[in-house]
Amino acid sequence: MTVADSLTIFTAICKKMQNNQCIVLETQRLILREMTLDDLDNLLAVLCDPEAMQFYPKPFDRQMVQAWIKRNMQRYTQHGFGLWALVLKQNSKLIGDCGLVLQDVDGVEEVEIGYHVRRDLWGQGLATEAAQACRDYGFNQLGFNKLISLIHPDNIASCRVAQKNGMRLSKKTEWRNKPTCIYTVERSNLPI
Ligand SMILES: CC(C)(COP(=O)(O)OP(=O)(O)OC[C@H]1O[C@@H](n2cnc3c(N)ncnc32)[C@H](O)[C@@H]1OP(=O)(O)O)[C@@H](O)C(=O)NCCC(=O)NCCS
């Protein structure tokens, strides 16, 4: 059995089902659960926003969000993790995504913490709350030693979330044809 196989089995055991939804993590204000195609409209509201998507080639349309959801569903099956739906406990509404994704960075496979929050909710610490939970899950449950975030240098809010997630700028590179800051946190850098 490969490490990936055992991780997939382990994470499947850890998740709990609620209303047919697979919950991975819970924080004070948020639930992180696996996304499904039923989330299409709510995720579209987050990912079609031109301001939120200014560092992507273009805002997502319906078809792109559908592909995005399918890609994450495939990740859950293949690796046991991916980007998860962010649900506000207060009203059970999907307000973004956050999670762990494998990325090739300069020929090295890294585990990235990624996040998107619906624009009307920015500045309330929600991305930080979700990202910290994903960091702890990545270190403590999945056993990773290092996690990164890939961020456009002009994406100040995202850089700030990475810093509040214990990360430091470790390298600047070109990633998918764009200047990119690599923010890194290692398990050994965090207090036990
Ligand atoms: C990045 C993003 C997820 C942050 O979500 P959020 O819930 O607003 O994040 P938080 O509230 O946890 O933290 C945001 C921090 O950025 C700061 N910030 C936001 N815009 C800023 C700006 N223009 N200049 C300086 N600081 C800024 C906020 O003040 C806050 O820091 P503080 O707590 O020290 O005051 C959100 O802006 C987003 O969805 N952006 C579009 C998608 C994206 O870029 N994702 C990341 C891809 S790498």
The ligand as a Tripos MOL2 file, in Angstrom:
@<TRIPOS>MOLECULE
LIG
   48    50     1     0     0
SMALL
NO_CHARGES

@<TRIPOS>ATOM
      1 C1         -7.5860   36.4860    0.1260 C.3       1 LIG1
      2 C2         -8.9700   36.3230    0.7660 C.3       1 LIG1
      3 C3         -9.3430   34.8510    0.7600 C.3       1 LIG1
      4 C4         -8.9160   36.8610    2.1910 C.3       1 LIG1
      5 O1        -10.1780   36.6000    2.8050 O.3       1 LIG1
      6 P1        -10.6390   37.3310    4.1690 P.3       1 LIG1
      7 O2        -11.6580   36.4660    4.8000 O.co2     1 LIG1
      8 O3        -10.9730   38.7410    3.8870 O.co2     1 LIG1
      9 O4         -9.2620   37.2730    4.9760 O.3       1 LIG1
     10 P2         -9.0040   37.6900    6.5040 P.3       1 LIG1
     11 O5        -10.1020   38.5860    6.9490 O.co2     1 LIG1
     12 O6         -8.7490   36.4460    7.2580 O.co2     1 LIG1
     13 O7         -7.6350   38.4910    6.4140 O.3       1 LIG1
     14 C5         -7.4230   39.4720    5.4250 C.3       1 LIG1
     15 C6         -6.2670   40.3580    5.8540 C.3       1 LIG1
     16 O8         -5.8180   41.1120    4.7290 O.3       1 LIG1
     17 C7         -5.8440   42.4830    5.0590 C.3       1 LIG1
     18 N1         -6.0600   43.2360    3.8210 N.ar      1 LIG1
     19 C8         -7.0280   43.0810    2.9240 C.ar      1 LIG1
     20 N2         -6.8450   43.9360    1.8950 N.ar      1 LIG1
     21 C9         -5.7340   44.6280    2.1730 C.ar      1 LIG1
     22 C10        -5.0100   45.6570    1.5070 C.ar      1 LIG1
     23 N3         -5.4060   46.1310    0.3250 N.pl3     1 LIG1
     24 N4         -3.8940   46.1400    2.1090 N.ar      1 LIG1
     25 C11        -3.4620   45.6620    3.2920 C.ar      1 LIG1
     26 N5         -4.0940   44.6700    3.9710 N.ar      1 LIG1
     27 C12        -5.2210   44.1790    3.4080 C.ar      1 LIG1
     28 C13        -6.9670   42.6110    6.0680 C.3       1 LIG1
     29 O9         -6.8830   43.8090    6.8000 O.3       1 LIG1
     30 C14        -6.6850   41.3650    6.9120 C.3       1 LIG1
     31 O10        -5.5370   41.5250    7.7250 O.3       1 LIG1
     32 P3         -5.6340   41.9480    9.2890 P.3       1 LIG1
     33 O11        -6.4490   40.8780    9.9600 O.co2     1 LIG1
     34 O12        -4.2250   41.9790    9.7510 O.co2     1 LIG1
     35 O13        -6.3220   43.2750    9.3400 O.co2     1 LIG1
     36 C15       -10.0400   37.1400   -0.0160 C.3       1 LIG1
     37 O14        -9.5850   38.4560   -0.1620 O.3       1 LIG1
     38 C16       -10.3350   36.5410   -1.3780 C.2       1 LIG1
     39 O15       -11.1710   35.6470   -1.5020 O.2       1 LIG1
     40 N6         -9.6290   37.0330   -2.4120 N.am      1 LIG1
     41 C17        -9.8650   36.5280   -3.7480 C.3       1 LIG1
     42 C18        -9.3380   35.1150   -3.9460 C.3       1 LIG1
     43 C19        -7.8510   35.0190   -3.6760 C.2       1 LIG1
     44 O16        -7.0940   35.9180   -4.0500 O.2       1 LIG1
     45 N7         -7.4560   33.9300   -3.0520 N.am      1 LIG1
     46 C20        -6.0870   33.6650   -2.7400 C.3       1 LIG1
     47 C21        -5.3840   33.1240   -3.9320 C.3       1 LIG1
     48 S1         -3.6340   33.0210   -3.5790 S.3       1 LIG1
@<TRIPOS>BOND
     1     1     2 1
     2     2     3 1
     3     2     4 1
     4     2    36 1
     5     4     5 1
     6     5     6 1
     7     6     7 2
     8     6     8 1
     9     6     9 1
    10     9    10 1
    11    10    11 2
    12    10    12 1
    13    10    13 1
    14    13    14 1
    15    14    15 1
    16    15    16 1
    17    15    30 1
    18    16    17 1
    19    17    18 1
    20    17    28 1
    21    18    19 ar
    22    18    27 ar
    23    19    20 ar
    24    20    21 ar
    25    21    22 ar
    26    21    27 ar
    27    22    23 1
    28    22    24 ar
    29    24    25 ar
    30    25    26 ar
    31    26    27 ar
    32    28    29 1
    33    28    30 1
    34    30    31 1
    35    31    32 1
    36    32    33 2
    37    32    34 1
    38    32    35 1
    39    36    37 1
    40    36    38 1
    41    38    39 2
    42    38    40 1
    43    40    41 1
    44    41    42 1
    45    42    43 1
    46    43    44 2
    47    43    45 1
    48    45    46 1
    49    46    47 1
    50    47    48 1
@<TRIPOS>SUBSTRUCTURE
     1 LIG1         1 GROUP 0 **** ****
